[in-house]
Structures are given as structure tokens and as C-alpha cells.
Amino acid sequence: MIHEHVVPDGEVAFFIRNMPNDRINIGAEYVKKTSKGWNLRFGGGFGASNVTLGLSDTEARKETFHAEYFFSTEGSSYGRSPFPMFYGVVLNPDITRMTVKDYMTGLEKQAELIEVERNFRLFYVFVDKAQGTKFDIMGYAADGTIKHKETTDESLPFQVSVTKKD
């Protein structure tokens, strides 16, 4: 477990799962508190060959961030949840701030950054369903310049997140 974020009726738990061949999976799960204990409601995880612990500063500066999207579960068989949400990892030590900006309202939300270890930080931000499905995910340097930006449209059937710098 690397972080727990309390939400109404439960929490979103973020964790690292060890996988075969020295790979890792970064997971997030919404668990709801019930009268019988905790109930897993919705979640998932991701992994990529370059998303790894123990990167040197030189290795990490060749990377940026990796982002994933959890859609709203409202009206689905999963029931209500705190989603939609973007979450992922920041590998580049020069990225000091992460935001997500939608194309529907223009609202830019600051992500939480949680240091797991040197050159490996969790980030997450809850977005509103009214913000639509197209977003810019931006990593900023300490001086306020955009270090890396990705545009994602979650209405499309397949999305790919890239962590390598251009």
C-alpha cells in the first residue's frame, strides 16, 4: 500500500503489486465501508516496461509520467464511486507539479503528488463527469514551465499513455 485517500463511504487505495520478471503493477481500488466490513467496488491497475522503482536521476530524466483514467461508474453495475479519476506515476525528477485540464469547461485541477521513493511519485486527481472526456495532462517544472503534456480523449475506444520524452 502506498497511499489511501478517504472518500465518502470508503477510500481509494493505491498500491504496488510485484509481478513476474521484476515488473510492477500500479493499482487503485475503491473500497466501500459497509456494515459487514470493506467491500471492493471498482478498480484496476497498469504496468509498463519503463515504470519501475529504483531509477537513477539520469534514467528518470529520460522518462516523464504515465497516466491512467478511471471512468465514472454511476449508472453501471458497479454503482456509485468517487470516479472519474486520473492517476499514475511521475518518474522524471524535474516534474514538480501535475494538473489535468478538460476541454469542456477549461477547468484545470491540481493533482496530489505522493513521493513513494526517489524518482517515483504517485499522482492522482478526481475530475467531474461534467468535465467531459478530453483532457490535457500536464507535468510542470519548478519554474512553472510545462515539462511534458499529453492529450487524451477517453471517448475513443483505445488510449495509449507515453512516458518517454519527445
N, C-alpha and C positions, 0 to 999 in steps of 0.2 A: 504494500500500500504506500503510495507516495503523497496522496492528498485526499482529504474529504471535504466536500462543500455542502453545508447544510441548506436544504430547500424545504419549503412547506411539506409536511407529511413524510419527510425522509431525507436522503442525501444522495449526492453523486460521488461515487468513489472512483478515484483514479489510481491505477496500479501498473506495475511492470510484471509481465509474465515471462519467465525464461522459456525459450523454445529450443528445439534441437539445433545443432551446429553453431552454438554460441550466438544465436539470434535472440531478439527480444520482441515482445508484443506490448504495445501501449494500450491499455484498456480503460474504459469508462463505463460505469454501470449506475443506473438509477435504481436505488433500493427504497422501498416504501415501508414505513413503520406501521405495523398492524397490531391488533390485539394478540395475535399469535406469534409476534416477532417480526423479523425483517423478511420482506418479500422482494425478490428480484423482479423488476418490471421491464426494463429495457436497457440495452447497452451494446457494446461491441468493442472492437479493437483493431489495431493496424500494426504492421511492421514493414520495414523496408531495409534493404541491404546496407544502406548508409546511416540508418537510425540505430545508433549503437552507443553504449556507455564507454567511457574511457578515452575519448578523443583528445589528442593533443591540441593546443591552440592552433598550430599550423593546419592540422587536419580539419578542425572545426571551422576555420575561416574559409575553407573550400565549400562549405555547406551553408544553408540558410535555415529554413524551417520546413516542417511537414505539418499540414493541417487536414483535419477530417471534419465532416459535418454530420450531426445527428438531426434528423428532421423532427418536426412536431408529431407527436403520437396522438394528438387529440382526434377523436372520432375513429380511431383504429381499435383493433382488438387488444392493444397494449394499454388503452385508457389514457388518462391524463399523465403528463410528465412535465418536468421543467424545460423540456426541449422545445424549440430548436437551439442548438449549441454548436459552436466551433471549438475544437480542441486539438492539441498537437504538441509537438516539441520544437524548441528553438535550439539549434546546435551552435550557430555562429556567436562567438562571444561579443561581437561588435553590435549585435541587435539587443537593444536595452528596453524596447517597448514594442508591444504588438497591439494593433487595432483591427477591427473589422468594420467596413463601411458598406452600406447597402446602396443599391441603385434606385430603389423605390422611393425612399424618403430622404436619402442623403445623410442619415444618421450614422455617425462614426462612434463605435463603442470601444472602450479600452479593455483589453484582455488582462486577466490576472496572470502573473508570471510567478512560477514557483520553482526555485532552484532545487534540483534533485542532486546534481553534482556539477563540478566544473564542466562547462560546455554541454550541458544537458538540462534544459529547463522545460517544464510543463507549462503550457498556456491554455487558457480556456475563456470563453465569453459566451454568455447566453444572449441570443437575439430574439426579437419578437417576430411572430408569424407574419405580422403586418409589414415587416421589412422586405418581404418577398424572398426570392431565391437566388438573386445575383448579387455577389459581394466582391469587394476588393479586400484582401487580407494583406496587411502591411506590417513589415518589420522596420523599426526606426533605429537609427544610431543615436548615441547620446546627444549629438549636436542638433537633432531634430530632422535630419535628412532621412529619406526613405532608402533603406539599405536593400530591401527586396519587396516586391509586390506581386501577388498572384490574383488573378480574377477567376472566380468560379461561378458557374450558373448551375445550381442544384436542380433545376427543372430538366436538365439534359440527362439522358439515361446513364452516361458514364463520365466520371470525372477523374482526373489524374492530378495528384499533387507532386510538385517538383521541389526538391530541396537543393539541387546544385545551383550555384551562381551562374549567371549568364557570362 
